[in-house]
Amino acid sequence: MSNKVSTSTFDDFIKRHPDMAHLDPMNQLDFDLSSISQSELQTLKHYFSGICTDLTLYMQLFGQEEHVAELNKFNGFIFSCFERACLERICLMVATLMDPPKSMDKENLSLRRFINQTSSSLLQELFNSLEEFYEESGIKDWRNKVLAHADLLTLSGEVELNIHFTRQEVDNFVAKIQEFIDWVSDPKVATDRQVVLPRDADGYSFISKIRSQNES
């Protein structure tokens, strides 16, 4: 099974550097953690862990050009299709977290739910940063006009879809969402968005096997 892991806590940091205690992130909070719905937070964490698992595997397989070269050497058509499918799934799942708290009288699992629960300027500023990339990268239009809906003008080519982002930018985007989740969970914990996959079943092992096949 895969596991999300916490890479560091502020308390551990202070044990090593007691003179830095004044940097306690709890001092930056402008909301009460008790105002957060714990049931909704746990649902968010569970949903987000699935995104992180997919992203970890995606970056292990396609995050390095030498890995992409090995996959393409083995079968470029299949792996280019697989990469696109992985990226579409990740972007579609991430996009839902940027939705309004409610659509058509139905509740959404979105980051804005937690901003509404707290009226936090800190969370709002972090969300604004996420939203800026979401819109400027073209992921929002890609999701709305292609992935979630079949917009006729876009699919016919009459309206150009301007998508421009790198794999690393998507990884950084997910890392910022993890930061948001840490703030509403425990600001003293910095959680790694990368997931620990089984050693013999992770992307690196797969690349190694593909490389062996290519060299045989």
Legacy VTK file of the C-alpha trace (Angstrom):
# vtk DataFile Version 3.0
C-alpha trace
ASCII
DATASET POLYDATA
POINTS 216 float
0.000 0.000 0.000
1.070 3.603 -0.535
1.556 5.984 2.352
1.490 9.739 2.804
4.200 10.808 5.199
4.844 13.919 7.277
8.336 15.098 6.523
8.769 17.577 9.362
7.125 19.366 12.250
7.840 22.774 13.695
8.294 21.269 17.166
11.078 19.026 15.842
12.654 22.065 14.204
12.567 24.017 17.484
14.254 21.163 19.334
17.208 21.632 16.988
16.969 25.430 16.801
15.363 26.799 20.000
16.308 30.367 19.053
13.774 30.181 16.187
10.718 29.636 18.397
9.372 33.057 17.427
8.654 31.662 13.944
5.904 29.402 15.301
3.326 29.153 12.460
0.543 29.172 15.040
1.293 32.878 15.466
0.269 33.446 11.839
-3.163 31.886 12.198
-6.048 34.326 11.804
-8.713 31.704 12.510
-9.622 29.102 15.100
-8.780 25.536 14.030
-11.873 24.347 15.890
-14.018 26.103 13.257
-12.918 23.549 10.666
-15.338 20.701 10.016
-13.281 17.630 10.874
-15.466 15.260 8.875
-15.073 17.404 5.753
-11.349 17.755 6.409
-10.903 13.989 6.615
-12.843 13.588 3.368
-10.574 16.178 1.749
-7.443 14.413 2.988
-8.653 11.056 1.671
-9.530 12.532 -1.731
-6.264 14.459 -1.921
-4.180 11.405 -1.033
-5.491 9.813 -4.244
-4.272 12.823 -6.232
-0.871 12.606 -4.554
-0.569 8.889 -5.315
-1.349 9.498 -8.988
1.008 12.474 -9.145
3.865 10.605 -7.443
3.656 7.787 -9.964
3.270 10.249 -12.832
6.386 12.207 -11.818
8.404 9.025 -11.296
7.536 7.855 -14.794
7.517 11.107 -16.733
9.233 13.692 -14.536
12.691 13.057 -15.995
13.470 13.300 -19.696
15.670 10.204 -19.558
12.704 8.216 -18.247
10.473 9.554 -21.015
13.145 8.569 -23.550
13.214 4.987 -22.257
9.426 4.722 -22.361
9.255 6.155 -25.859
11.984 3.798 -27.008
9.913 0.861 -25.771
6.607 2.087 -27.224
6.175 5.795 -27.773
2.545 5.617 -28.895
1.266 3.699 -25.885
3.189 5.700 -23.304
2.307 9.062 -24.820
-1.363 8.065 -24.535
-0.810 6.822 -20.986
0.943 10.040 -19.976
-1.897 12.151 -21.311
-4.469 9.999 -19.512
-2.561 10.346 -16.230
-2.221 14.113 -16.617
-5.888 14.522 -17.519
-6.941 12.554 -14.443
-4.677 14.557 -12.125
-5.764 17.911 -13.533
-9.439 16.961 -13.452
-9.240 15.822 -9.824
-7.304 18.921 -8.774
-9.725 21.177 -10.633
-12.661 20.008 -8.544
-10.975 21.407 -5.431
-11.059 24.858 -7.038
-14.846 24.759 -7.502
-17.318 26.881 -5.505
-18.521 25.323 -2.222
-21.913 24.687 -3.807
-23.122 24.218 -7.382
-26.757 23.723 -8.457
-27.772 23.352 -4.803
-25.260 20.503 -4.347
-22.350 20.671 -1.916
-18.827 20.443 -3.374
-15.641 19.280 -1.709
-13.682 22.438 -2.460
-10.989 24.461 -0.730
-13.385 27.393 -0.559
-15.527 25.468 1.935
-12.760 25.867 4.486
-12.272 29.541 3.718
-15.982 30.058 4.336
-15.748 28.186 7.628
-12.938 30.432 8.845
-13.215 33.794 7.030
-9.420 33.578 6.994
-7.390 36.120 5.027
-4.400 33.785 5.209
-6.301 30.942 3.529
-7.874 33.329 1.040
-4.460 34.641 -0.032
-3.138 31.109 -0.471
-6.210 30.177 -2.500
-5.803 33.308 -4.650
-2.289 32.159 -5.528
-3.615 28.728 -6.484
-6.433 30.235 -8.515
-4.027 32.487 -10.419
-2.023 29.507 -11.665
-5.191 27.475 -12.263
-6.529 30.129 -14.613
-3.329 31.387 -16.271
-2.005 27.877 -16.977
-5.134 27.033 -18.933
-6.049 24.102 -16.684
-9.379 25.736 -15.805
-10.428 26.112 -19.457
-9.072 22.654 -20.297
-11.189 21.148 -17.536
-14.344 23.127 -18.328
-14.225 22.913 -22.128
-12.629 19.521 -22.784
-12.206 17.237 -19.766
-15.580 17.808 -18.084
-17.612 19.147 -21.018
-17.386 18.832 -24.793
-17.399 22.489 -25.815
-18.216 22.457 -29.538
-16.292 25.594 -30.515
-13.180 24.402 -28.693
-13.291 20.859 -30.037
-13.945 22.073 -33.585
-10.928 24.357 -33.379
-12.901 27.575 -33.816
-11.812 28.688 -30.355
-8.183 28.051 -29.411
-7.480 26.457 -26.051
-4.383 28.067 -24.566
-2.735 25.461 -22.306
0.783 26.113 -21.073
2.204 24.424 -17.996
4.997 22.007 -17.190
4.958 18.779 -15.221
6.945 20.514 -12.483
4.421 23.353 -12.278
1.621 20.838 -11.734
3.725 19.213 -9.014
4.276 22.615 -7.385
0.555 23.374 -7.647
-0.297 20.191 -5.764
2.369 21.041 -3.170
0.624 24.380 -2.549
-2.695 22.598 -2.077
-0.950 20.369 0.468
0.229 23.537 2.228
-3.380 24.760 2.364
-4.473 21.449 3.876
-1.668 21.598 6.445
-2.818 25.050 7.540
-6.357 23.830 8.277
-5.099 20.566 9.819
-2.001 21.329 11.863
0.118 24.352 10.888
3.085 22.861 12.727
3.266 19.927 10.330
4.685 20.115 6.799
3.379 17.131 4.855
5.145 15.827 1.790
2.788 15.524 -1.189
4.905 12.640 -2.494
3.683 9.169 -1.611
5.819 6.209 -0.568
4.986 3.475 -3.082
5.976 -0.200 -2.730
9.612 -0.483 -3.795
9.058 -3.159 -6.431
5.888 -1.526 -7.758
6.852 2.134 -8.060
7.658 4.109 -11.172
11.411 3.844 -10.749
11.259 0.045 -10.700
9.095 0.096 -13.795
11.571 2.346 -15.627
14.384 0.002 -14.631
12.511 -2.951 -16.126
11.767 -1.000 -19.314
15.433 -0.012 -19.602
16.466 -3.667 -19.254
14.072 -4.631 -22.023
15.358 -1.859 -24.248
18.933 -2.999 -23.740
18.246 -6.676 -24.341
LINES 1 217
216 0 1 2 3 4 5 6 7 8 9 10 11 12 13 14 15 16 17 18 19 20 21 22 23 24 25 26 27 28 29 30 31 32 33 34 35 36 37 38 39 40 41 42 43 44 45 46 47 48 49 50 51 52 53 54 55 56 57 58 59 60 61 62 63 64 65 66 67 68 69 70 71 72 73 74 75 76 77 78 79 80 81 82 83 84 85 86 87 88 89 90 91 92 93 94 95 96 97 98 99 100 101 102 103 104 105 106 107 108 109 110 111 112 113 114 115 116 117 118 119 120 121 122 123 124 125 126 127 128 129 130 131 132 133 134 135 136 137 138 139 140 141 142 143 144 145 146 147 148 149 150 151 152 153 154 155 156 157 158 159 160 161 162 163 164 165 166 167 168 169 170 171 172 173 174 175 176 177 178 179 180 181 182 183 184 185 186 187 188 189 190 191 192 193 194 195 196 197 198 199 200 201 202 203 204 205 206 207 208 209 210 211 212 213 214 215
